[in-house]
Amino acid sequence: MAKVEIKQPIVDEIKANLEDAASAVLVDYRGLTVEQDTKLRKELREAGVIYKVYKNTLMKRAFEGTDFAQLDPNLDGPNAIAISKTDATAPARILAKFAKDAEVLEIKAGIVEGTYYDAQGIQTISSIPSREELLSKFLGSIQSPITNFARVIKQIAEQREQEA
């Protein structure tokens, strides 16, 4: 069996993970303890983020012809990739937060909704709240005027009842 045949399923797996992905962030994980790595993997998994270590040559092959090919120049040394299909900011948010405590974790670059961001750009994206947080803030902001309006209408109705 040729080496290419053995590697093709891995390239296909990477392609499948990237298909319809909202974002992917590349990190250098060297120096993480087993305990830190386990904790990081758990946090990412709970957020629905795929986190894997692949050979750079296989990632390069899987990235061909996609927006993720912009990550090719960052594929040196050992790399892990965090991929999210739903929440575009989740990998950046979780990895950046984790890197504050585990300084050996180095964010290299990422693709968020088709756009390339360097490490600094990913740091900026990490400060954007999740879609759910943004929606709840939005709902809270439109709910309070409605509640106040309902309260005023009720008071007017009660006043009219008393007058009658």
C-alpha positions as CSV (number, residue, x, y, z in Angstrom):
1,M,0.0,0.0,0.0
2,A,1.4,3.4,-1.0
3,K,1.9,6.2,1.6
4,V,-0.5,8.4,-0.3
5,E,-3.3,5.8,0.1
6,I,-2.7,5.8,3.9
7,K,-2.7,9.6,4.2
8,Q,-5.7,10.2,2.0
9,P,-8.3,9.3,4.6
10,I,-6.7,11.8,7.0
11,V,-6.8,14.6,4.3
12,D,-10.4,13.7,3.7
13,E,-11.1,14.0,7.4
14,I,-9.6,17.4,7.6
15,K,-11.5,18.5,4.5
16,A,-14.8,17.2,6.0
17,N,-14.1,19.1,9.3
18,L,-13.4,22.3,7.3
19,E,-16.5,21.9,5.1
20,D,-19.0,24.7,6.0
21,A,-16.7,25.7,8.9
22,A,-17.3,29.2,10.3
23,S,-13.7,29.5,11.5
24,A,-10.4,27.7,12.1
25,V,-7.5,28.8,14.3
26,L,-4.0,27.4,14.1
27,V,-2.0,27.1,17.4
28,D,1.5,25.9,18.5
29,Y,0.7,23.7,21.4
30,R,4.3,22.8,22.4
31,G,5.0,23.0,26.1
32,L,1.4,22.3,27.3
33,T,1.3,19.8,30.1
34,V,-1.0,16.8,29.6
35,E,-3.3,18.3,32.3
36,Q,-3.5,21.6,30.4
37,D,-4.0,19.9,27.0
38,T,-6.8,17.7,28.5
39,K,-8.5,20.8,30.0
40,L,-8.2,22.7,26.7
41,R,-9.6,19.9,24.7
42,K,-12.6,19.6,27.1
43,E,-13.4,23.3,26.9
44,L,-13.2,23.3,23.1
45,R,-15.3,20.1,22.9
46,E,-18.0,21.5,25.2
47,A,-18.2,24.5,22.8
48,G,-18.6,22.2,19.8
49,V,-15.1,23.0,18.5
50,I,-13.1,20.3,16.7
51,Y,-9.5,20.4,18.0
52,K,-6.9,18.1,16.3
53,V,-3.2,17.8,15.7
54,Y,-2.4,16.9,12.1
55,K,0.8,16.9,10.0
56,N,1.4,20.2,8.2
57,T,1.7,18.5,4.8
58,L,-1.7,16.9,5.3
59,M,-3.3,20.1,6.4
60,K,-1.7,21.9,3.4
61,R,-3.2,19.3,1.1
62,A,-6.6,19.6,2.7
63,F,-6.5,23.4,2.5
64,E,-5.9,23.4,-1.3
65,G,-8.5,25.4,-3.1
66,T,-10.2,26.7,0.0
67,D,-10.1,29.9,2.1
68,F,-8.0,27.9,4.6
69,A,-5.1,27.8,2.1
70,Q,-4.3,31.3,3.5
71,L,-3.0,29.5,6.6
72,D,-0.2,27.7,4.6
73,P,2.6,30.2,5.5
74,N,1.9,29.4,9.2
75,L,2.3,25.7,8.8
76,D,5.7,25.3,10.4
77,G,6.6,23.3,13.5
78,P,3.9,21.3,15.4
79,N,0.4,22.7,14.9
80,A,-3.1,22.0,16.2
81,I,-6.2,23.3,14.5
82,A,-9.4,24.3,16.2
83,I,-12.4,24.3,13.9
84,S,-16.0,25.6,14.6
85,K,-18.9,25.0,12.2
86,T,-21.4,27.1,14.2
87,D,-19.8,29.8,16.4
88,A,-17.2,31.8,14.4
89,T,-15.6,33.3,17.4
90,A,-15.6,30.2,19.7
91,P,-12.1,28.9,18.8
92,A,-10.5,32.4,19.1
93,R,-12.3,33.1,22.4
94,I,-11.5,29.8,24.1
95,L,-7.9,29.6,22.9
96,A,-7.1,33.2,23.8
97,K,-8.6,32.9,27.2
98,F,-6.7,29.6,27.8
99,A,-3.4,31.2,26.5
100,K,-3.6,33.8,29.3
101,D,-3.0,31.1,31.9
102,A,-1.0,28.7,29.7
103,E,1.4,31.1,28.1
104,V,3.2,28.4,26.1
105,L,0.1,28.1,23.9
106,E,0.8,30.3,20.9
107,I,-2.0,31.4,18.6
108,K,-0.5,31.6,15.1
109,A,-3.4,32.7,12.8
110,G,-6.9,31.8,11.8
111,I,-9.6,32.1,9.2
112,V,-12.9,33.6,10.4
113,E,-15.7,33.5,7.9
114,G,-13.3,33.4,5.0
115,T,-11.0,36.2,6.2
116,Y,-7.4,35.6,7.3
117,Y,-6.3,37.0,10.6
118,D,-2.8,36.9,12.2
119,A,-2.3,36.2,15.9
120,Q,-3.1,39.8,16.8
121,G,-6.3,39.7,14.7
122,I,-7.4,36.5,16.4
123,Q,-6.8,38.1,19.8
124,T,-9.2,41.0,18.7
125,I,-11.8,38.5,17.5
126,S,-11.5,36.6,20.8
127,S,-13.1,39.7,22.6
128,I,-16.3,39.5,20.5
129,P,-19.0,37.8,22.5
130,S,-20.7,34.6,21.2
131,R,-23.8,34.8,19.1
132,E,-25.9,33.6,22.0
133,E,-24.5,36.4,24.3
134,L,-25.1,39.0,21.7
135,L,-28.7,37.8,21.1
136,S,-29.5,37.7,24.9
137,K,-28.1,41.3,25.3
138,F,-30.2,42.4,22.3
139,L,-33.4,40.7,23.6
140,G,-32.8,42.3,27.0
141,S,-32.4,45.7,25.4
142,I,-35.7,45.5,23.4
143,Q,-37.6,43.8,26.3
144,S,-37.2,46.6,28.8
145,P,-39.0,49.3,26.8
146,I,-41.8,46.8,26.0
147,T,-42.1,46.0,29.8
148,N,-42.2,49.7,30.7
149,F,-44.8,50.4,28.0
150,A,-47.0,47.5,29.3
151,R,-46.7,48.9,32.8
152,V,-47.8,52.4,31.7
153,I,-50.8,50.9,29.8
154,K,-51.8,48.9,32.8
155,Q,-51.6,52.0,35.1
156,I,-53.8,54.0,32.6
157,A,-56.3,51.1,32.5
158,E,-56.4,50.9,36.3
159,Q,-56.8,54.7,36.6
160,R,-59.8,54.6,34.2
161,E,-61.4,51.7,36.2
162,Q,-61.1,53.8,39.4
163,E,-62.6,56.9,37.7
164,A,-65.5,54.8,36.3
